[in-house]
Structures are given as C-alpha cells and as structure tokens.
Amino acid sequence: MKKATLIILFFTALFFTSCEEVVDVNLDTAPPKLVIEAAINWEKGTTGAQQTIKLTTTTGYFESKIPIVSGATVFIRNSTNQLFIFNEVPKTGRYICTNFKPKIDEQYTLTVINKGNTYTASETLKSVAPITRIEQNNEGGIAGTDIEIRAYYNDPGDADNYYLYKYLYSNKVTSTYYADEDKFYQGNEFFSKSNDDDLEIGNTIEITHYGISKQYYNYMTILVSIAGSNVGGPFQSPPATVKGNIINTTDKANYPLGYFSLCETVTKKYKIE
C-alpha cells in the first residue's frame, strides 16, 4: 500500500512540475497593412457636412498601441466631379471634411494617397427608413425572463433594402452590430432587436439603423460571422483578413483593410422601465 502511494505522489509531483514550464510561441509578424476607416454617415435631420476618415496600420498581436498614419492625401468626389478634401488634424491620423454634401443614391469615389500608393473605392449613399416606435418586452429570451427591446420601422416596398443595426448599451463596453436584408418582409413593418441578456431597469440603449448597400451588407455579414455580433465597430480594423471594397491601384497585392461606406442613419435612445 505504501509503495502504491509513493508512486501516485511521484507522478502527481511530476505533473505539477511539468505545468510550471514556460512554452514560448513564435508568432509570425506580417508586414503592416493600411487600415482605412471611411464610414460616411448622414444622420437624419442634420446637414452631414462634417465627416471623418481615420487611417491606421495593423500591428503585432500583443501591441497595445495602434499606429496612426499621418501625411496622407485624402479626398472624395461625387458623380459630378465635385471634390471634398479631408484635412488631417495634425499627427492624429484623423482626416476631417467640413463641407461634405450627402445625397441619397449619389455615387462617391474615395481616394487615399500614402507612401507612393493610391487607394480607391466607390460606393452609393443609401437611405434608411425612420424608426417609428420602440417596444419593451419583459418576457423575452428562451426562458421568458429577459428584457428585450425592439425598434420598428416601415420597409419601403419599391426596392431591395439592406440594413445595419447598432445597439449601444449603458451596461456594456462594446456595441452590438448585425446586418439584415428585407428579403422576407419587403414593404412591411419590421424591427431590429436587442441582443443583451443582462438588461435591467434603468439601463439605457442607443439604437442606430444604417441604410447600406448590398455590397456592404455582404461584407458585414462575413465580418460579424467571424467576430460575433459584439465586434466593437464595423469601421475598425477587422479581427481577420476580410477584404473590403478599397483597392490599391498601385500594387493590387498590397490591399488595405477597411471599408468605404455611405449611409443615411437614424438614432433613438431608450431607457429600460
């Protein structure tokens, strides 16, 4: 009996000793890629004149600081060749235009010139249906005990429409995004809904609906499927190599990350009661 006990103790000690070993993992470092966050959003009821484009690069997995890109040339043209110049806030990587003119169904072309490379993308600004009402259901979820919020709108019946929904919760750090198409409810009333099982009375929610193109819908569907709905933001560097609509016309193999989108948006706030 004593011999068996000693054998067990020996292997137990060997196991815990092995757990203390440090394993070094060598991670390959890819060359930095340009990340272009070019989301032109026009909130209903505003002029939409001020818009911002942000330029950064990818960095190492364990790095906490995201490198910014300064000194680039950034502008957008519309279909009539009207030019909108984005000037950098010095040494921030943030490029701002104060005279942008949004127009529904207008096509715009983005150009970014940086370090001898020219990046371009074209998109059309899409409209969004107004949010008509917000409803609270206190018997949501599988168990029927969760608080669920729905934001309703009337989908136009004269065209195929695509939507991006954003839910910003006061009890969460990140936002929830998901994309939708009107394939099964075209011309009818429909809704977006919350995706937070921890909602409580007193919490506030900021709900934003974006009118998006089919191309952007396909991009966001892939992005959300990779990262989950809690992606932090569709206009930030994606968690995997998801190619957007921006191309490098100088060197096609050296493509950037990010997406050039133009959306009409509508935002409502709601407090859980």
N, C-alpha and C positions, 0 to 999 in steps of 0.2 A: 504494500500500500504506500509506504514511504517513497519507494522508487518511482511509482507512477506519479505521485505528487510532485516529485522533483522534476520529472520530465515535462509535466504541464507548466510548472513555473519557468522552466528553461525556455520553452517555446513562447510563453507569454512575454517574457523579458525580451526575447529576440524580436517579436512582433512590434513592441513599442519602441525598441531601439531603431528598427527599420523605418518607423513612421517619422522619426526625427530627421531623416536625411533630407537635404535640400536638393530639389531637382531643378536644374537650370534648363529653361526652354528657350531655344533660339528662335526668334521671330524675324522672318524676312521683312525688310523695310523697303517698300516700293517708293519710287520717286514721287514727290509731292504732285498732286493734281490741283488745278484751279477749281474752286467751288464758287459758282455764280448763283447767288440768291436773288432772283429777279422776279419778285411777285408784285405785279401792279394791281392793287386792289382799290376799287372805287366804291366807297360806302354810299348807299342811297341817301340822297339829301345833302351831299357835300359836292364841292367842285372837283375833287380828286386831283387838284393841281399839284400837290406835293407828294412825291413818290421817292422811294429809296431803293437802291440796289447795293448789295453787300458782296464784297469779294474777299475770299479767304483761300487757304490751301489746306489740303489734307495733311495730317501729321502722324507721328508714331502713336501706337495704341495706348501707351502709358503716359503720353504727354498730356498735361492738364491745360496748356495754353494753345489756343488755335491761332496760327499765324495769319495776319492780315495782309492784304495786297494793296499797296499804295502806288500812286503814279500812273494808273491805267487811264485810258481814254474810253468813256462810256457814253453812248447816246442811243436814242430810239427814233425811228422815222415811221410816219404813218403812210397810208396808201397815196396821199397827195404829196409825199416827199417833205412834209413839214418835220423839222428837226427839233428834238427835245434833248438838251445836253444835261448830263448828270455830273456835277462837280463834287469832288471829294472833300469831305470835312477832313482837314489836314491830319494825316497819319492815323486814320481810323479804319480805312477800308470801306467806309460808308460813303456812297455817292448819291447826291440828292439833286432832284429836279423840282423847281418851284412853279413851273408854268406848263405842266403836262395837261393835255386835253383829251380826256377819255370820251369815247363814243361807241355805243353798242354796235356790234357786228363790224367794227372797223378793224382792219388788219394792221399790225405793227411789226416792225423788224428791229430787233436788238443787235447792237454791235459793241463788242468789248475788244479793245486792242491792248495787249500786255506782253512785254518782253519779246516783241517781234512776231507774235501770234495774233491772229484775228479770229474772234469767236462770234458767230451769228446765230440767230434763231428768229422764226416768225410765228406769230400767234394771232388769234382773233379774240377781241374782248366780248365776253358772253354775259348776258343778263341773268338776273335771278328773280324769282317770284318773292313778293313780300311775305313775311311771317304774319299770319292773320290772328293766331291765338296760341297760347301756351297752356297746357293742361298738366295737372299733377295727379298721379295715381299712387296711392299708398299701399296697393296690393300687387305690386309688380314682382318680377323675378320668378324663378322656378318655385320657390316656397310660398310665394304670395305675400311676402313680408317686406319687400324692398320698396323704396320710394323711386318712382320712375317719372321722368319729365318728357313730354312730347311737344315739339314745336311744329305747328301745322302751317301749310301753305297750299295754294291752288296752282297746280302744274298747268302751264299753257298747253293747249291741245293741238296747236298748229305746227309743232316742231318737236324733234327729239331733243330732250334736255338732260343735262348731266350736272350733278351737284357734288359739292364737298361740304361736309358738316364738321364744325369745330365746337367742342364743348370744353369750356374752361371752368374748373371747379375751385371754389374757395378753399376746399379741404385737400386739394392736391397740388403738387408742384408742376406737373406736366399737363398738357391738354390732350384731349381725345379727338382723333380725326377719323372719319370714314367717308368713302366715296359712294355715290348712288347714281342710278340711271332710271328714267321714267318708263322703262320698257313695259312694266306691268300695271302702271297707273296713269298713263298719259292722258292729260286733260281732266284729271280728277284731283280731289283733295288728298294730300298725303302729308307725311310728317317725318321729322328726324327725332331720335330719342336718346336719352342719356344712357351712359354705359358705366355707371358707378354704383357698386353695391353698398357703399358706405355713406350715402347721402343721409343727412339728418336735418331736422327742423332748424332753421336759422342759417343753413348753408346758402350761398348764392351761386348762381350759374350764369355765365355769359355764353350765349348761343350765337354762332355766326354761320350763316349759309352763304356759300360761294357758288355763283354760276360759272361752270367750267366747260372747256371743250372736250370732245370725245377723246382726243389725244391725251389731254391732261388727266382725264378720268382713268384711262388705261395705265398711265404712269403711276398715279396714286394708288390704284388697286394693287399693283405689284409691290409698291413701297410699303403699304400697310400690311400686306400679307407676309412680308419679310420681317418687319419690325413690330407687328401688332398694331392695334389702333392707337396705343399710347406712344406715339412717335415723337413727341416733343415739338414737332413742327415740320410741315412738308417742304419748307423753304430753307431748311438747314441741310448740312451735309448728311446724306443718307447713310444708314448703317452698313450698307453693302454697295457693291459697284452696280448701281442702277443708272443706266444711261438715260439722260433726259433729251430734250429737243434741241439743245445747243451743240453746235458742231464747231470744230476747229478747222477753218478753211485753209490755214497754212500747213497744218500737219494733222490729217484726219485721225491718225493712230493715237495722237495725244489729245484725246477728247476731254472736256471738262465734266464736272459733276454739277448737278443742279438743274433747274428748270425755269424757262421764261414763260410766265403765265399772266393773263389779264382777266380779271374777274370783277363783275359787279357783286357787291356783298350787302348783306343786311344783318344787323346785330341787335339782339334783345337781351336784357338782363332779367333774371327771375330769382326770387327768394323763396326757399322752401318754407311752407307754412305748416 
